[in-house]
Amino acid sequence: MSANQVLPQLKTVSSKLEAEAASIEQQLSIVREKRKAILSVIDMFDASPAATEAKDDLTDEETASPTVQQPEEKTEKATRTKKATKAKSTKRKKDGRAGNWQKYLLPAMKGYSLPDAVQLVLEQKPKQDFKIAEVMSALFKENMPKSQYLKARNRVSNILSGGARNGDWHRGERSSYRFSS
């Protein structure tokens, strides 16, 4: 076989592999989105370190470079999918949780992680009993959408109960929390 006969065959094989790689990337993106959705539901029920590790693993996978390199000529759909994945991964917090409720934090709380902000609220009035709703009011703006409010409330509730378990503050009667006993 001459080089003139081999070159077109190689280009055809390369083109097929390119299409297959784009298809696999798209499938991988879909699987990652499904896993991300499942992990966000898990986070509503479980704020344990194991759940956080699973989210950290997902973040590592999303930011890792793909093992299959795509040529410069990508299909429009594959390009849009990849851009959407990059945009979503940049919105993640350091600990792997994606929190749309973060934009509703009061300006005084913007520089703090949520656990630190909760502790700050309790420390400001150490002898006062705080209900979860009162902590939420001290952290977030009032115009927060209900879905985001519920996610944030669940996270705050987990932080409060975890802090009480760790002895950082005390649980009072009827689900209230106080910094000092």
N, C-alpha and C positions, 0 to 999 in steps of 0.2 A: 504494500500500500504506500502511496506517495503522501507527502505532506499536504497536498491539495485535497486529498480524500479524507484525511484524518481530521484536519482542522474543522470542517463543517460538523463532523460527528461530535467532536469535543465541545463545540459551541452549543449544539443541541443538548448534550448531556448537562452542560453548565447551566443552560436556561431551565431545564427541568429541575435541577437541584436548587436553583434560585427560587423557583415557584414553590417547591417543597419546603424550603427553609422559611419562606414568608408564611406559608400555611401553618407550620409548626409554631412559629413565633406568635401568630394570632391565637392559636389554640392555647398556648402557654399563658398568654395575656388573659384569656377568658377564665382559665383555671385559677389564676392568681386572684382575679376579681371575685370569683366565687368563694375562694378561701378567705379573702379579706372580709367578705360579707359574713361568713360563718364566724370568724374570729371576733367581729364586732358584736355579734349576738352573744357569743361566749363571754365577752367582756362584761356584758350587762348582768350576767349571772355569776361571774367568777372574776374576782380581782386578785387572784393568787399569783405568786411569782411564776408558776408554770404557764398560766395564760399569757402573761407578759412576755415570757421567753418565746412562746409560739409566735407572737406578733413581731418580736425582734427578728426571728428567723425569716418571717415573711418580708420584713423590711430589707434584710440582707439579700434575699433572692431578687427583690424588685430592683435594687440598686446595682446588682452584679451585672457585668457585661454579658451579653448572650454568647453561648458557646458556638452558635452557628452564625458566621458573619454573612451579612446580606450585602450583595453588590450595591453600588450607588443607585442603580435603577430599581427603585422599589415601587411596588404598586401603591396607588393613592390610599387605598384602604389600610394597608399595613403601616404606612407612614402615620395616618391619623391615629391608629391604635397605639403605636409606640409613643406619639406625642401625648396622648391622653394618659398613658401609664406614667410617663415622666412627670406630668403636671400633678397627678394624684400623689406620687411618691414624695414630691417636694413639700406637700402640706402636712406631712407626718411630724409628730413631735419626736424628740430624742428617744423616748421610751417605746416608740412604735405605735402608739395609739393615735388614731386620727380623730381630732376633736373639733367639729364645726362649732361647738359651743364656745370655743376659746375667744372668738371675736366679740362675745357678749360680756366678757369680764369687765368689771369696772376699771377705770384707768389706774386707780391706786394698786390694783392687783395684777396688772399686766406683766410685771417683771418677775413674778413668782410662779413656781410650779404649783399645781393645784394642791398637793399635800401641804406645801409650805404656806400657801394662802389660807387654807383651812386652819392651820396651826396659828397663824397670825391673828385671825379673827378670834379664836378662843383665848389667845394670850392677851388681847387688848382689854378684855373684861374677864379676868380669871375666876372670879367668884360667881359669875352669871351662868345660869343654865341656858344652853342654846338648843333649840329644836333644829332639825335639818332645814326646814323652810327659812329659819332666821339666818342660818349660815349661808344659804343660797342667796338671800336678799343682800347680805353683806359682800357677796362675791360678784354677783351678776346684775346686769341691767334688767329693767322690768319688761322691756319689749321683746324678750327672748321667745322664739317659736316653741310651741309645746313639745314637739319631738326632741328638740335640742335641750330644752329644759329637763325633760325626763332622763335623757342620757347623762346630763351633767349632775342631776340630783342623785342618780344611781351611783355615779362615781364619787360624789361627796359623801353619800351614805357609806360606801365601802371604805373610804378614807377615815371617816369618823369611827366606824366600828373597829377597823384595823388599829387605829391609834389607841382606842380604849383597850383592845387586847394586848397591845405592846406596853401599856402603862404610860403612854405619852399624855393622856388626859383620862378623865373618868366619865363613866356612863351613869347618868342619873335616872330618875323615874320617868316613865313614859317617853322613852327614846330621846332623852335630852343629854347633852354633853357639856362638861365643865372642865376647864383647864386644871384647876386645883381642887383638891377634895375638901 
